[in-house]
Amino acid sequence: MEKLFIPNEDYVFCRVGADFISSKDHKPRASAFRNTPVTGGNLSCDWDKYCTAESSRALIGRQFNVKTGKHKDPSKFYIYKFNVGAVRNMHSPGREQEIEHDPVYNDPEIEGAPNNIAHSIMIGDKGNDEEFRIKLVETGSWAIRPGFIKVA
């Protein structure tokens, strides 16, 4: 499947588990935006050219939880959106970020690892730099926030 360039004016959606939301301000905790896996070099997201916040969230229910081997529960996840250009233009030495289209396609589709044409990755070290990840949180906004309220 062809990888396409994601323009700066587009958005990507990142999934935020309920455990990664601050009870004080209801924003994602900085730890929500570590690379996955933590030792990896990127953070998964979905490109809004090919999905909506709702379809990104729904796809979670077709994925396996690695620890339990059961399907994940989408109601325990919320969707945070980032403008691609804003992420690319974050200025923090050694923490430059790039967003690339990285579609997932298997034929036949793998149970628990669904095909996802919208899949993209936010590439760049987010490390243990909580201050950087706080800036990342401030760059984005909720698309589907706790309480199931959809925002623009």
Helices and strands as residue ranges (DSSP letters): E 11-17, G 18-20, G 30-33, E 42-47, H 53-60, G 74-76, E 77-83, H 84-88, E 98-101, E 119-123, H 130-139, E 141-145, E 149-150
